[in-house]
Amino acid sequence: MQNVKAALVTGGSRGIGAAIVERLARDGAAVAFTYSSSRETALALAARIEAAGGRALAIQADSADEAQLRAAVNRAAGEFGSLDILVNSAGVLEMGPVDSFPIERLDRSLAVNVRGAFIAIQEALRHMKAGGRIVTIGSMARERVGFPQSSVYAMTKGAVAAMVRGVAIDLGPRGITVNNVQPGPTQTGMVPEGYVDALVGMSPVGRLGRPEEIAGMVAYLVSPEAGYVTGASFTIDGGMIA
Ligand SMILES: NC(=O)c1ccc[n+]([C@@H]2O[C@H](COP(=O)([O-])OP(=O)(O)OC[C@H]3O[C@@H](n4cnc5c(N)ncnc54)[C@H](OP(=O)(O)O)[C@@H]3O)[C@@H](O)[C@H]2O)c1
C-alpha cells in the first residue's frame, strides 16, 4: 500500500480510542484497532469506516495478555504491510481507597495501562521505520490527581508519562517520535454518571471534553509536521489543571 499510513490503535472500539480510529481513517490511514470485549461495537465501527471507503480492521486482544497483544500488533502490520503509527489508548479506571484496594485490581490496572503500552511499543518497533509515530493516552490525573480513591489510576498514568520520555530518547536517533496526550474528563463510558455534574462544575470551560478533541491532538502528533515534537505530554482538559 503506497503512501497510505498504517496505524494501530489499542482500545479503539469505544470512547477516545474510537474517535482516534475514525479521525485517522478520515485522514487517510489504514487503521487496525483492538478491543477486549465489545465485539459488536468494534465490528460496527470497522464496517462504518469501510463503508465510507476507508480501511479498518478490528482485532480482539486483551492488552493485559502479552501474547494476544503482540499477535494483534503483528496482525495489523501483516495486513497493512507496515506499521507507521501506534496509539496506545486502551485503559481502565479502577478507583478505591488505598487501605482496601484489592491487589488484583492494582495488577490489572498496571497490566493494561502501563505494561500493555510498553509491550505494544516494543512489538510495533519490529515494524516501524524512520518517520514512525507513537502516542500514548495518559491522563490529566498525572498532573493533578484531584479526587479521592484515584491513587492507582494516577500511578499508572504517571508511569506512562515517564515511560514516554525515556522511550522518546531511545527512539530519537531512529526518527520515531513518542508523545503522551493527557485528557481531562472526557465524555465516554469511563466517566461515572454520578461524577459528571461535579466535574463540569470544576471545569473552567463548564463542560467535559469530547473524544474528537483528543483525537485532534493525536492527528497532529502523528502528522509529518510534528517531527520535532517528541518526549512531550500534552494536557487537554479545558483548563482544569490551570
Ligand atoms: N474519559 C476520560 O475522562 C479520560 C480521561 C483521561 C484519560 N483517559 C484515558 O483515555 C483512554 C481511553 O479511555 P476512554 O474514556 O475512551 O474509555 P472507555 O470509553 O472505557 O473505552 C475504553 C477502551 O479501551 C478498551 N479496553 C479496555 N480494557 C482493555 C483491555 N484490557 N484490552 C484491550 N482493550 C481494552 C475498551 O475495549 P472494550 O470496548 O472491548 O471494552 C475500549 O475500547 C484510557 O487510557 C483512559 O485512561 C480517559
The ligand as a MOL file (V3000), in Angstrom:
LIG
                    3D

  0  0  0     0  0            999 V3000
M  V30 BEGIN CTAB
M  V30 COUNTS 48 52 0 0 0
M  V30 BEGIN ATOM
M  V30 1 N -12.6890 9.5230 29.5390 0
M  V30 2 C -11.8900 10.2550 30.3040 0
M  V30 3 O -12.3610 11.1470 31.0330 0
M  V30 4 C -10.4010 10.0340 30.2880 0
M  V30 5 C -9.6070 10.9950 30.9360 0
M  V30 6 C -8.2330 10.8390 30.9340 0
M  V30 7 C -7.6670 9.7500 30.3120 0
M  V30 8 N -8.4550 8.8170 29.7020 0 CHG=1
M  V30 9 C -7.7790 7.6890 29.0770 0
M  V30 10 O -8.1920 7.5730 27.7350 0
M  V30 11 C -8.1020 6.2180 27.3070 0
M  V30 12 C -9.4340 5.8150 26.7040 0
M  V30 13 O -10.4300 5.9610 27.7030 0
M  V30 14 P -11.9810 6.1180 27.3490 0
M  V30 15 O -12.5040 7.1950 28.1780 0
M  V30 16 O -12.1620 6.1550 25.8890 0 CHG=-1
M  V30 17 O -12.5120 4.7350 27.9600 0
M  V30 18 P -13.7220 3.7990 27.5470 0
M  V30 19 O -14.8140 4.5990 26.9010 0
M  V30 20 O -14.0000 2.9960 28.7550 0
M  V30 21 O -13.0840 2.8700 26.4110 0
M  V30 22 C -12.0060 2.0490 26.7530 0
M  V30 23 C -11.4950 1.3750 25.5070 0
M  V30 24 O -10.3580 0.5940 25.8920 0
M  V30 25 C -10.6290 -0.7720 25.5950 0
M  V30 26 N -10.0540 -1.6300 26.6080 0
M  V30 27 C -10.2890 -1.6240 27.9460 0
M  V30 28 N -9.5910 -2.5970 28.5430 0
M  V30 29 C -8.9010 -3.2170 27.5500 0
M  V30 30 C -8.0090 -4.3070 27.5260 0
M  V30 31 N -7.6870 -4.9740 28.6350 0
M  V30 32 N -7.5050 -4.6930 26.3370 0
M  V30 33 C -7.8380 -4.0400 25.1890 0
M  V30 34 N -8.6780 -3.0080 25.1620 0
M  V30 35 C -9.1980 -2.6000 26.3350 0
M  V30 36 C -12.1350 -0.9030 25.5610 0
M  V30 37 O -12.4750 -2.0590 24.8120 0
M  V30 38 P -13.9080 -2.7930 25.0100 0
M  V30 39 O -14.8730 -1.9190 24.2610 0
M  V30 40 O -13.7580 -4.1170 24.4150 0
M  V30 41 O -14.1800 -2.8070 26.4660 0
M  V30 42 C -12.5000 0.4290 24.8920 0
M  V30 43 O -12.3000 0.3880 23.5040 0
M  V30 44 C -7.7250 5.4180 28.5560 0
M  V30 45 O -6.3450 5.1480 28.5390 0
M  V30 46 C -8.0930 6.3530 29.6890 0
M  V30 47 O -7.3450 6.0880 30.8400 0
M  V30 48 C -9.8090 8.9390 29.6860 0
M  V30 END ATOM
M  V30 BEGIN BOND
M  V30 1 1 1 2
M  V30 2 2 2 3
M  V30 3 1 2 4
M  V30 4 1 4 5
M  V30 5 2 4 48
M  V30 6 2 5 6
M  V30 7 1 6 7
M  V30 8 2 7 8
M  V30 9 1 8 9
M  V30 10 1 8 48
M  V30 11 1 9 10
M  V30 12 1 9 46
M  V30 13 1 10 11
M  V30 14 1 11 12
M  V30 15 1 11 44
M  V30 16 1 12 13
M  V30 17 1 13 14
M  V30 18 2 14 15
M  V30 19 1 14 16
M  V30 20 1 14 17
M  V30 21 1 17 18
M  V30 22 2 18 19
M  V30 23 1 18 20
M  V30 24 1 18 21
M  V30 25 1 21 22
M  V30 26 1 22 23
M  V30 27 1 23 24
M  V30 28 1 23 42
M  V30 29 1 24 25
M  V30 30 1 25 26
M  V30 31 1 25 36
M  V30 32 1 26 27
M  V30 33 1 26 35
M  V30 34 2 27 28
M  V30 35 1 28 29
M  V30 36 1 29 30
M  V30 37 2 29 35
M  V30 38 1 30 31
M  V30 39 2 30 32
M  V30 40 1 32 33
M  V30 41 2 33 34
M  V30 42 1 34 35
M  V30 43 1 36 37
M  V30 44 1 36 42
M  V30 45 1 37 38
M  V30 46 2 38 39
M  V30 47 1 38 40
M  V30 48 1 38 41
M  V30 49 1 42 43
M  V30 50 1 44 45
M  V30 51 1 44 46
M  V30 52 1 46 47
M  V30 END BOND
M  V30 END CTAB
M  END
